[in-house]
Amino acid sequence: MQITKENTDNLNAVVKVNVEKQDYTDKVEKILKDYRKTANIPGFRKGHVPMGMIKRQYGQAVLADEVNKLIQESLNKFLTEEKLDILGNPIPKAQDDFSWDNDNYEFEFEVGLAPEINIDFSNKKAITHYKIAADDAMIDDQIKLIQRQYGKMVSQNEIKEGYTILAKFINTDEGIENESSFKLEDLKGKKNKELFKGAKTGDTLQVSSKKLFAEDNKLAIHLGIEAEKAKDLDIQLNVDVVEINEEIPHELNQELFDKYAGKEGKINSEKELKNFIKEQAAEQFVQHSDQQLLNDVTEHLLANTKFDLPVEFLQKWIQISGEKELSEEEAKEEFEKSEKGIRYQLIEAKIIKDNDIQVKPEEVKEMMKDRIRMQMAQYGGANFPDEQMEQFANQMLSNQDEARKVSEQVMSNKILALLKEKLNLKEKEVSFKKFADEVYK
């Protein structure tokens, strides 16, 4: 077998694979002999079917299968040994005069080559790196939320402002019978609020579904139906008041400090609680800040790293590589949608290669442990012993999809750390509201 490559230009090449009879004969003969041993053909005992009949019946299919396997194995080996950096997969060229009746075969494959990329990190205009801090209003809101989380629910008999109402929404004709919780403040309009205000446990109220809740999407949730069905729904509902509860916030005292911190004596005053919340928020905001920086850096690199792509090849590859073959126009549109992603993948691969960035198994495991700790902290859980944390991490990473996602995150973090060093950044301290106003405006 002989394989050669001929460059069409800097971004395209044709790989020719010449298959001769001696490359495949032994394998084909062996398979046909095995077929003969097991073939069940009327008129012949098993194992005694004439070889000529076996070849006529199975020969061409076996030949095609073995030649295709041989081509794929040899082509992959060639691309690896030649260290060809290709885009997509090789595309076989059509042959109008091809025949399996020949002894020797020549196959040609179109190949898209990755471009040479030079990345310039010297940006004159500094890229903003936000440092997000919790402001006083956010901290006060968080304290109120903590007080509610650790507070208690006291059963009441009459609906008032601020009380939580558990009710059953019923309309027999529409097959609706669903329990859900809400407050007077969730209702739309003075008339609806007045109807519910003062109602007692066990009462049944009749209301119209139209404009019942202040937020339109809430109707589907409370009725337990699909959003499409809830849209423009105008029916009468019986609402059975099942429970009425008053939410009593926890006092701002040492008991609350200890519950929230998960450890006695870690927080001993409201001032210390505020500082603790501020520190926690800063850690959480780092993810928002870094993600925005990565977005901005990505746009900068895309705008300032110029290179050509084998566009025609990529469009052709997109056209035939999916489950369903696309038209030329559909493939062109799909390429235009994904072009930025392809370009950034190539830039990222260049950064990784030039800087020898690697992800180690212990780094993946440590990030998984950090994720577990964060989840436990959100739900007020205590830290587990190291041995138990190790078991949890190993269990989570046994899921290949989860392990891949965490590995990609570790790599992304390493790339961002490198870009922070190489690029000209300016730090800007802002509140989360200010950050959202600037970034998501």
Secondary structure as UniProt FT lines:
FT   STRAND          2..7
FT   STRAND          12..19
FT   HELIX           21..38
FT   TURN            42..43
FT   TURN            46..47
FT   HELIX           51..81
FT   TURN            82..83
FT   STRAND          86..92
FT   TURN            96..97
FT   TURN            100..101
FT   STRAND          105..113
FT   STRAND          127..133
FT   HELIX           136..149
FT   STRAND          152..155
FT   TURN            161..162
FT   STRAND          164..171
FT   TURN            172..175
FT   STRAND          176..182
FT   HELIX           184..186
FT   HELIX           190..196
FT   TURN            197..198
FT   TURN            201..202
FT   STRAND          204..208
FT   TURN            210..211
FT   TURN            216..217
FT   HELIX           218..223
FT   HELIX           227..230
FT   TURN            231..232
FT   STRAND          236..248
FT   HELIX           254..261
FT   TURN            264..265
FT   HELIX           270..304
FT   HELIX           311..321
FT   HELIX           328..354
FT   TURN            355..356
FT   HELIX           361..378
FT   TURN            379..380
FT   HELIX           386..397
FT   HELIX           400..422
FT   STRAND          425..431
FT   HELIX           432..439
//
